[in-house]
Amino acid sequence: MASETTGVQALERRVWIAAPWHTLTILLFFAFLVFKDAHHASVAAAASGPVPHGALLRGYLMSILFGAGMAYWCWVGVHWKGGTLRDLTGGRWTSLRDVAVDVAIAIPFWIVWELTAMGMHRLVNRVDVATTPYQPPAGIVEVFLWILVSIAAGIGEEIIFRGYLQKQFQVATHSVVVAVVLQGLIFGLLHAYQGWKQVMVIAPLGILYGVLSAWRKNLRANMIAHAWSDLFEGWLKFL
């Protein structure tokens, strides 16, 4: 039954988990966002002063809604093909032992991820390219929304990039390596609103996430590591 086929089985049989035209709609929309956000980043980099509280909150809410909406559209494409959410996530936890295993994997993975991020920041800081200044959340409301943003990104972005795009690219290219690299590059480009330096940092980190999901054949450890890394990088390390 198509509805019972897991993402792993679909790849082994070289079956698209969603129609190619559906994937094209996502890629075209992402291309539009990269073009728009790259222009916005150049303007923001030249601006000075903190972002107003209201604008920051709206940005957080839009980030949550965008991630949820795109993840939903990915599921719609899979559903139209007769698949289920399992085709995207690789399945859910069935025991406390499963949870413990994924946490035990996510912790050392995050350490590698953090060291990679630090190394990439050292490299790109030598590049003379304007970047958008980051403003960490402050106050109860901003911090609370940032926690929600981190959790939403950990779930939604993993579904979009590693659960959907990586599997589609693997079927299209017949190569897991190419698929991991492609989704990582797109993942980095989608952060063009933060400036090109951040794109150069985030693309390798997206590739790391892709390697983890290709190894684990599910997104559970990815989601834990991703949510925690966003929470730490975006707020906790500034405390």
C-alpha positions in Angstrom: 0.0 0.0 0.0 1.3 3.5 -0.9 0.0 4.9 2.3 2.1 2.4 4.3 5.3 3.1 2.4 7.9 4.8 4.5 10.3 7.4 3.2 13.2 4.9 3.3 11.3 2.3 1.3 10.3 5.0 -1.2 13.9 5.9 -1.8 15.0 2.3 -2.1 12.3 1.9 -4.8 13.3 5.3 -6.4 9.7 6.5 -6.0 8.9 10.2 -5.7 7.3 11.0 -2.3 5.6 13.9 -4.1 5.0 14.9 -7.7 8.0 16.7 -9.3 5.8 19.7 -10.2 5.0 20.0 -6.5 8.7 20.2 -5.7 9.1 22.8 -8.4 6.5 25.1 -6.8 8.6 25.0 -3.6 11.8 25.7 -5.4 10.4 28.6 -7.3 8.9 30.1 -4.2 12.2 29.8 -2.4 14.0 31.4 -5.4 11.6 34.4 -5.0 12.3 34.6 -1.3 16.1 34.5 -1.7 15.9 37.3 -4.3 13.7 39.4 -2.1 15.5 38.7 1.2 18.9 39.4 -0.3 17.8 42.9 -1.2 16.2 43.4 2.2 19.4 42.2 3.9 21.5 44.8 2.1 19.1 47.6 3.2 19.0 46.2 6.8 22.8 46.0 7.0 23.1 49.7 6.1 20.5 50.7 8.8 21.5 51.5 12.3 19.7 51.2 15.6 17.7 48.4 17.3 14.7 46.8 15.7 11.4 48.0 17.3 9.8 45.6 19.7 6.6 45.3 17.6 8.6 44.6 14.4 10.6 41.9 16.2 7.5 40.2 17.4 5.9 40.3 14.0 9.1 38.8 12.5 9.0 35.9 15.0 5.3 35.2 14.3 5.8 35.3 10.6 8.7 32.9 10.9 6.5 30.4 12.8 3.7 30.8 10.3 6.0 30.5 7.3 7.6 27.3 8.6 4.3 25.7 9.5 2.8 26.7 6.1 5.7 25.3 4.1 5.8 22.1 6.1 2.1 21.7 5.6 2.5 22.2 1.8 5.2 19.5 1.8 2.8 17.1 3.6 0.0 18.0 1.0 2.3 17.0 -1.8 3.1 13.7 -0.1 -0.6 13.1 0.7 -1.6 13.6 -2.9 0.8 10.8 -3.7 -0.9 8.5 -1.2 1.8 8.9 1.5 1.6 9.9 5.1 3.6 12.1 7.5 5.8 9.1 8.2 7.2 9.5 4.7 8.6 12.8 5.7 9.6 12.2 9.3 10.7 8.5 9.2 8.3 7.6 12.1 7.7 8.6 15.7 9.1 7.5 19.0 7.6 4.2 20.3 9.4 4.0 23.6 11.4 5.9 26.1 14.5 4.1 24.9 14.0 5.5 21.4 13.8 9.0 23.0 17.0 8.4 25.0 18.9 7.1 21.9 18.0 10.1 19.8 18.9 12.5 22.6 22.2 10.7 23.0 22.8 11.2 19.3 21.7 14.8 19.2 24.0 16.0 22.0 27.4 15.0 20.4 26.0 16.0 17.0 25.2 19.5 18.3 28.8 19.8 19.6 30.1 19.0 16.1 27.5 21.4 14.7 28.6 24.2 17.1 32.3 23.7 16.4 31.6 23.8 12.6 29.6 27.0 13.1 32.5 28.6 15.0 35.0 27.5 12.4 32.8 28.9 9.5 32.3 32.2 11.4 36.1 32.6 11.6 36.4 32.0 7.9 33.6 34.3 6.7 34.6 37.1 9.1 37.6 37.6 6.7 35.2 38.3 3.8 34.3 41.9 3.3 30.5 41.4 2.9 27.8 43.4 4.8 25.7 41.3 7.1 22.5 42.0 8.9 23.1 42.8 12.6 21.4 40.3 14.9 19.3 41.4 17.8 18.7 38.7 20.5 15.3 38.6 22.2 14.9 40.5 25.4 12.0 40.5 27.8 9.5 37.7 28.6 7.4 38.1 25.5 10.3 38.1 23.0 12.0 35.2 24.8 8.8 33.2 24.9 8.2 33.7 21.2 11.8 32.9 20.4 11.4 29.6 22.1 8.4 28.9 20.0 10.4 30.0 16.9 13.2 27.6 17.8 10.8 24.6 18.3 8.9 25.4 15.1 12.1 25.7 13.1 13.4 22.4 14.6 10.2 20.6 13.4 9.2 22.5 10.3 12.6 23.1 8.7 13.6 19.5 9.2 10.4 18.3 7.5 10.9 20.8 4.6 14.6 20.3 3.9 15.6 16.9 5.2 12.2 15.2 5.2 11.0 16.4 1.8 13.6 18.1 -0.4 16.5 15.7 0.4 14.4 12.7 -0.4 13.1 14.2 -3.7 16.6 15.2 -4.7 17.9 11.7 -3.9 15.3 10.2 -6.2 16.0 12.8 -8.9 19.8 12.5 -8.8 20.2 8.9 -7.7 22.8 10.1 -5.2 22.4 10.7 -1.5 25.5 12.8 -1.4 24.2 15.2 -4.1 20.9 15.3 -2.3 22.5 16.2 1.0 24.6 18.9 -0.5 21.7 20.4 -2.6 19.3 20.7 0.3 22.0 22.2 2.4 22.8 24.9 -0.1 19.1 25.8 -0.5 18.8 25.8 3.3 21.7 28.3 3.5 20.3 30.5 0.7 16.9 30.7 2.5 18.8 32.6 5.2 19.8 35.3 2.8 17.8 37.8 4.9 20.6 37.5 7.5 23.2 38.5 4.9 25.6 36.5 2.7 28.1 35.8 5.5 25.3 33.9 7.3 24.4 32.0 4.2 28.0 30.8 3.9 27.9 29.7 7.6 24.4 28.1 7.5 24.8 26.1 4.2 27.5 23.7 5.7 25.3 23.4 8.8 22.4 22.4 6.7 24.6 19.7 5.0 25.5 18.4 8.5 21.8 18.1 9.3 21.4 16.2 6.0 24.1 13.8 6.8 22.5 13.0 10.2 19.1 12.3 8.6 20.6 10.2 5.9 22.3 8.1 8.5 19.4 7.8 10.9 16.7 7.4 8.3 14.4 9.7 10.4 14.3 13.3 11.6 13.9 12.7 15.4 17.5 13.5 16.4 17.6 16.2 13.8 14.6 18.0 15.3 16.1 17.8 18.8 19.5 19.2 17.7 18.0 21.8 15.4 15.6 23.2 18.0 18.3 23.3 20.7 20.9 24.9 18.4 18.4 27.7 17.4 17.5 28.2 21.1 21.1 28.4 22.1 22.5 30.5 19.2 19.5 32.9 19.2 19.2 33.5 22.9 20.9 31.4 25.6 24.5 32.2 24.5 23.7 35.9 25.0 22.7 35.5 28.6 
